[in-house]
Amino acid sequence: MGEDIANLEIRLLLEGVHQVYGYDFRDYAEASIRRRLTHWLAESGFETFSEAQSRLLRDRAVFESLLAGITVNVTEMFRDPAFFRIVREQVVPFLRTYPFVKIWHAGCATGEEAYSMAILLEEEGLGGRYRMYATDINEAVLQKAGEGVIPITEMQRFTRNYQKSGGKSSFADYYTARYDRAIVAPELRKNIVFAPHNLATDAEFGEMHMVLCRNVMIYFKAALKERCLKLFDTSLLPGGFLCLGLKETLENRKLGERYEELAPSSRIYRKRYV
Ligand SMILES: C[S@@+](CC[C@H](N)C(=O)[O-])C[C@H]1O[C@@H](n2cnc3c(N)ncnc32)[C@H](O)[C@@H]1O
């Protein structure tokens, strides 16, 4: 009974959020959004979702705290180093054949994935020949991404990731340490545009050579995953690359047959020309 009412309250709450703020979380995977919302409720001081609802719909600050509670923003530099090694060894040779390369990072969180890619492209001689669009639903994380601040406590782990990914220089060359923070070198930031974009409601980006959407769709139900994949497919040029997280795949997806996986289990898919 209690469980049923909480489920109903969550459905009503997500409906209200959609109608008032235009953010659509109705197609997020149920178990995970319920877990996140229950945690948010415990922190919020409200007794029940129904009690939270009336404040939520009237007070944008309460909505912002809910948004921060729903989205999982965990990320790291050179996350899954083997993935970046394959990009370096097997994707870059194709990218080099274009005069200019456009890349979309969908669900970029605090920007570490885009900065990692910028380091890789610079080392591979593509400096000045690329533009990245790094987008997220959560404007608070985008703000951090734009500032290029990385937690200094993580630097040892990130350095190991960088080395495992085939990094050619010293990772310390790419940031300046200031007290408890590391600031990403300005030349890595200049080719990245950070912007808000909602995969549940917004449109595609045009003529991309590469789209990365890693560790984002795991939180979505099947219909929303299909929407995202269609968006990426429309955004990608023929011969372009779609990169998913290690737990995500194009297998059993409608668009799967239009793509070919670059290396087994790499989750890097190349769009066919026909
Ligand atoms: C776990 S992080 C992944 C970050 C990075 N791609 C990586 O793999 O390290 C997931 C990100 O997806 C974002 N996100 C969730 N729902 C979204 C949506 N509907 N549209 C755009 N971004 C979304 C979250 O705000 C979060 O920053």
Ligand as a Chemical Component Dictionary entry (heavy atoms), coordinates in Angstrom:
data_LIG
# 
_chem_comp.id                   LIG 
_chem_comp.type                 NON-POLYMER 
_chem_comp.pdbx_formal_charge   0 
_chem_comp.three_letter_code    LIG 
# 
loop_
_chem_comp_atom.comp_id 
_chem_comp_atom.atom_id 
_chem_comp_atom.alt_atom_id 
_chem_comp_atom.type_symbol 
_chem_comp_atom.charge 
_chem_comp_atom.model_Cartn_x 
_chem_comp_atom.model_Cartn_y 
_chem_comp_atom.model_Cartn_z 
_chem_comp_atom.pdbx_ordinal 
LIG C1  C1  C 0  27.100 9.682  -15.185 1  
LIG S1  S1  S 1  27.192 11.225 -16.053 2  
LIG C2  C2  C 0  28.164 10.751 -17.467 3  
LIG C3  C3  C 0  29.270 11.725 -17.757 4  
LIG C4  C4  C 0  30.240 11.315 -18.879 5  
LIG N1  N1  N 0  29.539 11.135 -20.136 6  
LIG C5  C5  C 0  31.015 10.084 -18.501 7  
LIG O1  O1  O 0  30.743 9.015  -19.051 8  
LIG O2  O2  O -1 31.881 10.173 -17.630 9  
LIG C6  C6  C 0  25.533 11.363 -16.736 10 
LIG C7  C7  C 0  25.173 12.787 -17.147 11 
LIG O3  O3  O 0  23.981 12.758 -17.945 12 
LIG C8  C8  C 0  23.236 13.915 -17.665 13 
LIG N2  N2  N 0  21.829 13.739 -18.069 14 
LIG C9  C9  C 0  20.849 13.048 -17.435 15 
LIG N3  N3  N 0  19.690 13.175 -18.102 16 
LIG C10 C10 C 0  19.947 13.955 -19.186 17 
LIG C11 C11 C 0  19.151 14.461 -20.254 18 
LIG N4  N4  N 0  17.839 14.177 -20.334 19 
LIG N5  N5  N 0  19.735 15.243 -21.195 20 
LIG C12 C12 C 0  21.065 15.547 -21.119 21 
LIG N6  N6  N 0  21.864 15.112 -20.120 22 
LIG C13 C13 C 0  21.320 14.321 -19.166 23 
LIG C14 C14 C 0  23.416 14.099 -16.161 24 
LIG O4  O4  O 0  23.132 15.430 -15.747 25 
LIG C15 C15 C 0  24.867 13.689 -15.961 26 
LIG O5  O5  O 0  25.719 14.809 -15.952 27 
# 
loop_
_chem_comp_bond.comp_id 
_chem_comp_bond.atom_id_1 
_chem_comp_bond.atom_id_2 
_chem_comp_bond.value_order 
_chem_comp_bond.pdbx_ordinal 
LIG C1  S1  SING 1  
LIG S1  C2  SING 2  
LIG S1  C6  SING 3  
LIG C2  C3  SING 4  
LIG C3  C4  SING 5  
LIG C4  N1  SING 6  
LIG C4  C5  SING 7  
LIG C5  O1  DOUB 8  
LIG C5  O2  SING 9  
LIG C6  C7  SING 10 
LIG C7  O3  SING 11 
LIG C7  C15 SING 12 
LIG O3  C8  SING 13 
LIG C8  N2  SING 14 
LIG C8  C14 SING 15 
LIG N2  C9  SING 16 
LIG N2  C13 SING 17 
LIG C9  N3  DOUB 18 
LIG N3  C10 SING 19 
LIG C10 C11 SING 20 
LIG C10 C13 DOUB 21 
LIG C11 N4  SING 22 
LIG C11 N5  DOUB 23 
LIG N5  C12 SING 24 
LIG C12 N6  DOUB 25 
LIG N6  C13 SING 26 
LIG C14 O4  SING 27 
LIG C14 C15 SING 28 
LIG C15 O5  SING 29 
# 
